[in-house]
Each structure stands twice: as C-alpha cells, then as structure tokens.
Amino acid sequence: MHFDIWVVANDLAAATALSAGLASLGTVTALDLEAFATYQMPIGATILFDVDLEAPRTISVLRTGLKRASGPQAVIAVDARNRRHKVQADALGAAAVIVRPLDRARLLKTLEGVLARTPRPRADASPTPLGAARERSVPAPRLDPRDAAQSVGLAGAVLNRLFDGLMSGRPVDPATVTAAATAVQDSIDRVGLDVWLSAVREQHAGTYQHSLLVTGVASVFAHHLGLDKADRKQIAVAGLLHDIGKVKIPLQILDKPGVLSPAEFHIMKKHPSIGAAYLEAGGGFDPVVIDMVLHHHELLDGSGYPDGLRGDAIDRRTHILTVADIFSALVEERNYKLPMRADLAYRHLVSMASEHKLDPDLVKDFAPVAGEVTVRPLRA
C-alpha cells in the first residue's frame, strides 16, 4: 500500500531527516511545527509528530491542527520515562505512540501498524481493483459548440470528478475526459479563444479556472502549429489533467500571495508526480498524456521539476503545454493578484526563452495565440 504521510518536527531540518527512511510507505512530506499550525492537512493523512510535548504552545498547535484535519491518524513520539508525554498523546487522540530515540525499523513497524488498522485510499492509486472501481462510461451529452458555457460547464464537471476521484482513489473513465476535451476544442473552433476564455472566467476560479485556461490556450496553440488531430487531442486532454495533483497540496500553499518558502516549494513540486501516479494507476490513459502531466514544469535548461529534464529529453508536446501553462498563470486572476496583460505575459515568455528555459521558436509561434487573448479583470 502507498499512503500520504506527513512528518512534523520542531524544525524543518529535523522533519526532513526523520522523513528520509519512510519513502517506502508512500508520499512523505516534511513540515516544521509553525507550518503545521497554518495548514489544512489533506483528507486521511497519517501524521508523525516528533515535537516538544513540554511546550504549551506545541500542545495547542497539535490540538487545533488535529481538530481541523479530516480523519487524521497521529503517531506521536514520546520520552520513555516521561509519563506525561503518553498522557498528552492519548489526550490528543494519538493512533499510536513511539518511544524515543527513534530508529527506522521501529518507525516503519509502528506506521505500518497504524496504516493496517485504518484502511484508506492510496495517495496515488485506487484502493480497490480498478476494474470494479472505475466509473461506468456514459455517452457524452450533446452540446451546442456555439454556446461556450456548455463546454465550460462539462469540462468543469469533469475536473470536479477528477479531483474527487484522486482524493477517494477511484479512477475516472478516460473517455469522459476525452469527451470534455473534444467539446472544448469544438466550441473554441466555433466561438474563438477569447470568447471561450471569458466563459471560463465567468464560471470558475482558482485551480479549476487555471486548468480550463490552459486547456483552451494549449488547444489553440496546437492547432496554430499545425499538429495532427491525435496530438491536438493529447494536448487538450493533458491540459485538463495537468494540475489534478494539486488537490493534495494544502490551500495555504496554493493560494499564498507571496513567494513560497523552500519547504513550501518542496511540497508544491509534488503535484505533477501525484497526478501522474493517479492516472497511471487508474489505467486507460495515454502514456503520452501521463508524461505530459508529469513533466509540464520541466524547462529546457534543466531547472524545472520533478526530474530536471533538459533539451530534447522534454517531449515537444509537453513543452507546448508548458508554454500554455505559464502564459495562462500570468493572465488569470487569483484572490491575491490581478491578471497580467496578455502582451506583458508574452514578453515574460520571450524573456524565459532568452534564458534558455523555453524554446524560442515555440515562443515566437505562440505570439498570434497570445494576441487572441483579452484580459478582463473581474474586480477593480
């Protein structure tokens, strides 16, 4: 089995060191106590605490954080000769305690015991046989491509099913996603990119809006480049799917208005791997699409993530999605920022190309697509 495990210690260095030996159990994320105090943990997370149980603030942070979480399983480290620690751990609702000093073998055994007693969905796969768990394929609804709101509504509903599916471990039928991507392409072909993006902004915000903007922009870009029908469909499907792993990232990180700290960025960088693992485990998705989801943050100079790929190691279709992703992030509105003008967003792409992060030829070819976009802030 493969689970979400969060390790919380007094400082990040200690949490990171403690996390090192637990990767065999699942996706392990290190947090310091102050970060835990502000984060909403993902549903069903197992949390290992190695903190100072003598400090009143620590007890307050743990009590508040565990009450805020949904279905947490806390494993708390205690000192062998301090009975108060065991009493505190029990009062906090610990699923298990582990006596210091901590060693890898006992940590693994204790966590495995907790996970075995509390069956929950895998972090990146389905907990049940995929054939039994997969939703039934249903015919795609008949939509009027002249009404952009219809395809936006369908794509938004599919995104909702994808996010719910990743959290529950239930795979989503790939045909459902393909039907939504096709509806998006058909509608944009009829009404144009700018009208379709306006419909997205009217109906959705946050990660949903971003995923839809990327889908629309990437679809038009692929068409402008003259890609064949199969490649265009792969790119549109990947656009819908590329950020589904963000459902496992705390909202305090996703919506942070400032620059992410190194620890927060380390957590953020997990989302492509989480999304790709979910799609691969569910079965039925095109391996090219999964690769695009996994590598849409790779940059030509090797400074991207998760694998630090360089140059030709990045599939061209993936790089097309990356350009659309960056542009869309710049022109979209968030609760902490107004959208950037399309011409300024395009200049940012040109700057990244000059730094050898983006393909300059692709960026040049993207200019007409950027020219189709009118940015209309929804607030002053």
C-alpha positions in Angstrom: 0.0 0.0 0.0 1.0 3.6 -0.6 -0.2 6.4 1.6 0.2 10.1 2.4 2.5 10.5 5.4 3.3 13.9 6.9 6.2 14.3 9.3 6.1 17.2 11.7 9.0 18.3 13.9 10.1 21.4 15.8 12.2 22.5 12.8 12.2 21.6 9.1 15.7 20.0 9.2 14.6 17.5 11.9 11.4 16.7 10.0 13.3 16.2 6.8 15.8 13.9 8.5 13.0 11.8 10.0 11.3 11.6 6.6 14.3 10.1 4.9 13.6 6.5 5.9 9.9 6.4 5.2 9.6 6.7 1.4 8.8 3.0 1.1 5.4 3.7 2.7 4.2 6.4 0.4 4.4 10.1 -0.3 6.2 11.7 2.7 6.1 15.4 3.3 8.2 17.2 6.0 6.8 20.2 7.9 8.0 22.2 10.8 5.6 22.9 13.7 4.9 26.5 12.6 3.9 25.3 9.1 1.6 22.7 10.5 -0.1 25.3 12.6 -1.3 27.1 9.5 -2.0 24.2 7.1 -5.1 22.2 6.4 -3.9 18.6 6.1 -5.2 16.5 3.2 -8.0 14.1 4.0 -6.9 10.9 5.6 -3.3 11.9 6.2 -1.1 10.0 8.6 0.9 12.5 10.6 4.1 11.6 12.6 4.9 14.1 15.3 8.3 14.4 16.9 7.9 17.6 18.8 8.4 19.1 22.3 5.4 17.9 24.3 6.5 20.0 27.3 5.7 23.3 25.5 2.2 24.6 26.0 2.2 26.1 22.5 3.1 22.8 20.9 0.1 21.1 22.6 -2.2 23.9 21.5 -0.9 23.7 17.9 -1.3 19.9 17.8 -4.8 20.0 19.3 -6.0 22.7 16.9 -4.4 21.2 13.8 -5.8 17.7 14.5 -9.3 19.0 15.1 -9.1 20.9 11.8 -7.9 17.9 9.9 -10.3 15.3 8.4 -9.7 11.7 9.5 -6.1 12.2 10.7 -4.1 9.4 12.2 -1.5 10.8 14.6 1.6 8.9 15.6 3.4 10.8 18.4 6.9 10.3 19.7 7.3 10.3 23.5 10.1 10.0 26.0 10.2 6.6 27.6 10.5 7.9 31.2 8.0 10.7 30.9 4.5 9.5 31.7 3.0 13.0 31.0 4.0 12.6 27.3 2.0 9.4 27.0 -1.0 11.1 28.7 -0.7 14.1 26.4 -0.5 11.8 23.3 -3.6 9.9 24.4 -5.5 13.2 25.1 -4.6 14.3 21.6 -6.2 11.2 20.1 -3.0 9.5 19.0 -3.4 6.4 17.0 -0.1 5.2 18.3 2.9 6.4 20.3 6.6 5.6 19.6 9.3 5.9 22.2 12.4 7.9 21.6 15.1 7.5 20.4 13.6 6.9 17.1 15.0 4.4 14.6 13.9 3.5 11.1 12.9 -0.1 11.9 10.6 0.8 14.7 9.2 3.8 12.8 8.3 1.6 9.9 6.7 -1.0 12.1 4.7 1.5 14.0 3.4 3.3 10.9 2.7 0.1 9.1 0.6 -1.0 12.1 -1.4 2.2 12.1 -2.0 2.1 8.3 -3.0 -1.6 8.5 -5.7 -0.8 11.2 -7.0 2.1 9.2 -7.6 1.2 5.5 -7.8 4.4 3.4 -7.4 5.3 -0.2 -3.9 5.3 -1.6 -2.3 8.7 -2.2 -1.7 8.0 -5.9 -3.9 5.0 -6.8 -7.1 3.2 -6.2 -7.5 1.0 -3.1 -9.8 -1.4 -4.9 -9.5 -3.4 -8.1 -9.5 -0.9 -10.9 -12.0 -2.8 -13.0 -14.5 -2.8 -10.2 -13.8 0.8 -9.1 -13.9 2.6 -12.4 -16.9 4.7 -13.1 -19.1 3.5 -15.9 -18.6 5.2 -19.2 -21.7 7.2 -20.2 -22.4 8.8 -23.6 -21.2 12.4 -23.8 -24.0 14.9 -23.7 -25.0 16.7 -26.9 -23.7 20.2 -26.7 -24.1 23.3 -28.8 -20.5 24.4 -29.7 -21.8 27.9 -30.3 -22.6 28.2 -26.6 -19.2 28.3 -24.8 -20.8 28.0 -21.4 -21.9 24.4 -22.2 -18.4 23.1 -22.9 -17.0 25.0 -20.0 -19.6 23.5 -17.7 -18.9 20.0 -19.0 -15.2 20.4 -18.6 -15.6 21.9 -15.1 -17.8 18.9 -14.1 -15.1 16.5 -15.3 -12.5 18.4 -13.3 -14.6 18.0 -10.3 -14.9 14.3 -10.8 -11.1 14.1 -11.3 -10.4 15.9 -8.1 -12.9 13.8 -6.2 -11.5 10.7 -7.8 -7.9 11.4 -6.8 -9.0 12.1 -3.2 -11.1 8.9 -2.9 -8.8 6.7 -5.0 -11.5 6.0 -7.5 -10.3 6.1 -11.2 -12.1 8.3 -13.7 -13.1 6.9 -17.1 -10.6 8.3 -19.7 -13.3 8.5 -22.3 -15.1 11.0 -20.1 -12.1 13.3 -20.0 -11.5 12.9 -23.8 -15.2 13.8 -24.5 -14.8 17.0 -22.4 -11.5 17.9 -24.2 -13.2 17.4 -27.6 -16.1 19.6 -26.6 -13.7 22.3 -25.6 -11.9 22.1 -29.0 -15.2 22.1 -30.9 -16.5 25.1 -29.0 -13.3 27.1 -29.4 -13.3 26.4 -33.2 -16.8 28.0 -33.4 -16.6 30.9 -31.0 -12.9 31.7 -30.8 -10.4 31.5 -27.9 -11.2 34.9 -26.3 -15.0 34.3 -26.1 -14.4 30.8 -24.6 -11.9 32.1 -22.0 -14.4 34.7 -21.0 -16.9 32.0 -20.3 -14.3 30.2 -18.2 -13.6 33.3 -16.1 -17.4 33.8 -15.5 -17.9 30.2 -14.2 -14.7 29.2 -12.4 -11.9 30.4 -10.3 -8.6 29.1 -8.8 -7.2 25.7 -9.9 -10.4 24.9 -11.9 -10.1 28.2 -13.9 -6.4 27.6 -14.4 -6.8 24.1 -15.8 -9.5 25.3 -18.2 -7.5 28.3 -19.4 -4.5 26.0 -20.0 -6.7 23.6 -21.9 -8.1 26.3 -24.2 -4.8 28.1 -24.8 -2.9 24.8 -25.4 -5.6 23.6 -27.8 -5.5 26.7 -29.9 -1.7 26.7 -29.8 -1.5 23.1 -31.1 -4.0 24.0 -33.9 -1.9 27.0 -34.8 1.2 24.9 -35.0 -0.5 22.5 -37.5 -0.3 19.5 -35.2 -2.3 16.5 -36.3 -5.6 15.5 -34.7 -4.1 12.9 -32.4 -1.5 15.3 -31.0 -4.1 18.1 -30.5 -6.4 15.7 -28.6 -3.5 14.5 -26.4 -2.6 18.1 -25.6 -6.2 19.1 -24.8 -6.7 16.1 -22.5 -3.4 16.8 -20.8 -4.4 20.4 -20.3 -7.5 19.3 -18.3 -5.4 16.8 -16.3 -2.1 18.6 -15.7 -2.8 20.0 -12.3 -5.1 17.4 -10.7 -2.3 16.5 -8.2 -2.8 19.9 -6.6 -5.8 18.5 -4.8 -3.3 17.0 -2.4 -1.5 20.3 -1.8 -2.6 22.5 1.2 -4.6 25.5 0.2 -2.4 27.7 2.2 0.4 26.9 -0.3 -1.8 27.0 -3.4 -3.2 30.4 -2.5 -0.2 32.0 -0.8 0.2 35.6 -2.2 3.9 35.8 -1.7 6.9 33.7 -2.7 6.8 30.1 -1.4 9.4 29.2 1.2 11.8 26.4 0.2 9.8 24.0 2.3 6.5 25.1 0.7 8.0 24.8 -2.8 9.2 21.3 -2.0 5.6 20.4 -1.2 4.3 22.2 -4.3 6.7 20.3 -6.6 5.0 17.0 -5.6 1.8 17.8 -7.6 2.9 16.5 -11.1 4.0 13.2 -9.6 0.8 12.8 -7.6 -1.4 13.5 -10.6 0.6 11.2 -13.0 0.7 8.4 -10.5 -3.1 8.5 -10.1 -3.7 8.4 -13.8 -1.2 5.6 -14.3 -2.7 3.5 -11.5 -6.2 4.0 -12.8 -5.4 2.6 -16.3 -6.6 3.6 -19.7 -4.9 7.0 -20.1 -2.5 7.5 -23.0 1.1 7.2 -21.7 2.0 10.4 -23.7 -0.7 12.3 -21.7 0.6 10.9 -18.4 4.1 12.0 -19.4 2.8 15.5 -20.1 1.1 15.7 -16.7 4.3 14.5 -15.0 6.7 16.9 -16.9 4.7 20.1 -17.6 7.0 22.0 -15.2 10.3 20.9 -16.9 12.4 23.6 -18.5 15.0 23.3 -21.3 17.9 24.4 -19.1 17.2 21.6 -16.6 15.9 24.0 -13.9 12.4 22.5 -13.9 10.8 19.7 -11.9 10.3 16.9 -11.0 13.1 15.3 -13.0 15.2 18.2 -14.1 15.0 17.2 -17.8 16.9 19.2 -20.4 16.6 20.0 -24.0 15.4 17.2 -26.3 14.6 15.0 -23.3 11.4 17.0 -23.0 8.7 15.9 -25.5 7.7 18.8 -27.8 4.0 18.3 -26.9 4.9 18.7 -23.2 6.8 21.9 -24.0 3.8 23.2 -25.8 1.7 22.6 -22.7 4.4 24.3 -20.6 4.2 27.5 -22.6 0.4 27.5 -22.4 0.6 26.8 -18.6 3.0 29.7 -17.9 1.0 32.1 -20.1 -2.3 31.1 -18.5 -0.9 31.5 -15.0 0.1 35.0 -15.8 -3.1 36.2 -17.4 -5.5 34.6 -14.9 -6.9 36.4 -11.8 -6.4 35.0 -8.3 -7.7 36.2 -5.0 -4.3 37.6 -4.3 -3.4 39.1 -7.7 -4.9 40.8 -10.7 -4.3 39.3 -14.2 -1.3 40.4 -16.3 -2.0 42.0 -19.7 -1.6 39.4 -22.5 1.2 41.4 -24.2 3.2 41.6 -20.9 2.7 37.9 -20.3 4.0 37.2 -23.8 7.1 39.4 -23.0 7.7 37.2 -20.0 7.7 34.1 -22.2 10.2 35.9 -24.5 12.4 36.6 -21.5 12.3 33.0 -20.4 13.3 31.9 -24.0 16.3 34.3 -23.8 17.3 32.5 -20.7 17.2 29.1 -22.5 14.2 27.9 -20.4 11.7 27.9 -23.2 12.1 27.1 -26.9 12.5 30.5 -28.7 10.8 29.1 -31.9 7.8 27.9 -30.0 7.6 31.2 -28.1 7.7 33.1 -31.4 4.9 30.8 -32.8 2.9 31.5 -29.7 2.6 35.2 -30.4 -0.6 35.0 -32.5 -2.3 32.9 -29.8 -1.4 35.5 -27.1 -2.8 38.2 -29.4 -6.2 36.5 -29.3 -6.5 36.9 -25.6 -8.1 39.9 -24.0 -7.6 40.2 -20.2 -10.6 41.5 -18.4 -10.2 41.7 -14.6 -13.3 40.7 -12.7 -12.5 43.2 -9.9 -11.0 46.6 -9.6 
